[in-house]
Amino acid sequence: MQWPCHSDAGYTFSDVERAIQREAARLNLVAKVNEAAARSTQQRELALLATLENKYRRDSVILMPNSTTAGREEPAEQLPLIA
């Protein structure tokens, strides 16, 4: 919030702008607004992800060999099939 406040306070609101900038900095409003925007974006993306998973996921499972257990007789890791 480093916007310059030029002019004479008698003709413009430069003194009010400076006071608002100080208060916004004191309350850390920029960080709070950025955090709220990030939370909102994350919620929208998670909702979209849930919708797409419900639409495209099937109950089928593909067996994928685990690279650390290749050659052993342990069961392979199961991953869901995305069709």
C-alpha positions as semicolon CSV with decimal commas, in nm:
position;residue;x (nm);y (nm);z (nm)
1;M;0,000;0,000;0,000
2;Q;0,253;0,253;-0,112
3;W;0,022;0,468;-0,323
4;P;0,145;0,828;-0,327
5;C;-0,087;1,095;-0,184
6;H;-0,011;1,418;-0,370
7;S;-0,175;1,757;-0,352
8;D;-0,301;1,988;-0,083
9;A;-0,529;1,837;0,181
10;G;-0,751;2,146;0,156
11;Y;-0,848;2,058;-0,202
12;T;-0,813;1,681;-0,213
13;F;-0,854;1,388;0,023
14;S;-0,480;1,317;0,043
15;D;-0,479;1,345;0,424
16;V;-0,766;1,095;0,444
17;E;-0,586;0,863;0,202
18;R;-0,276;0,869;0,422
19;A;-0,483;0,795;0,732
20;I;-0,657;0,505;0,557
21;Q;-0,323;0,365;0,442
22;R;-0,183;0,381;0,797
23;E;-0,489;0,210;0,941
24;A;-0,492;-0,059;0,673
25;A;-0,125;-0,129;0,740
26;R;-0,182;-0,136;1,118
27;L;-0,465;-0,388;1,079
28;N;-0,271;-0,593;0,821
29;L;-0,570;-0,577;0,586
30;V;-0,379;-0,659;0,268
31;A;-0,260;-0,993;0,406
32;K;-0,607;-1,072;0,541
33;V;-0,771;-1,001;0,207
34;N;-0,510;-1,212;0,025
35;E;-0,567;-1,502;0,269
36;A;-0,944;-1,479;0,224
37;A;-0,903;-1,482;-0,154
38;A;-0,676;-1,787;-0,134
39;R;-0,928;-1,971;0,088
40;S;-1,209;-1,885;-0,153
41;T;-1,009;-2,011;-0,451
42;Q;-0,921;-2,332;-0,267
43;Q;-1,286;-2,395;-0,174
44;R;-1,399;-2,342;-0,535
45;E;-1,125;-2,572;-0,668
46;L;-1,204;-2,845;-0,412
47;A;-1,575;-2,824;-0,502
48;L;-1,487;-2,856;-0,871
49;L;-1,256;-3,149;-0,794
50;A;-1,532;-3,327;-0,602
51;T;-1,776;-3,271;-0,888
52;L;-1,532;-3,403;-1,147
53;E;-1,440;-3,703;-0,932
54;N;-1,807;-3,789;-0,890
55;K;-1,859;-3,758;-1,263
56;Y;-1,557;-3,953;-1,387
57;R;-1,451;-4,198;-1,116
58;R;-1,561;-4,557;-1,141
59;D;-1,561;-4,826;-0,877
60;S;-1,301;-5,018;-1,077
61;V;-0,951;-5,055;-0,939
62;I;-0,629;-5,112;-1,132
63;L;-0,347;-5,301;-0,960
64;M;-0,025;-5,104;-0,987
65;P;0,306;-5,266;-0,893
66;N;0,493;-5,083;-0,621
67;S;0,852;-5,013;-0,734
68;T;0,996;-5,090;-0,389
69;T;0,831;-5,434;-0,373
70;A;0,893;-5,545;-0,731
71;G;0,967;-5,917;-0,734
72;R;0,818;-5,984;-0,391
73;E;0,499;-6,173;-0,322
74;E;0,329;-5,882;-0,146
75;P;0,005;-5,743;-0,289
76;A;0,038;-5,450;-0,527
77;E;-0,085;-5,105;-0,441
78;Q;-0,443;-5,048;-0,557
79;L;-0,529;-4,728;-0,737
80;P;-0,875;-4,628;-0,860
81;L;-0,936;-4,636;-1,234
82;I;-1,009;-4,301;-1,393
83;A;-1,199;-4,353;-1,714
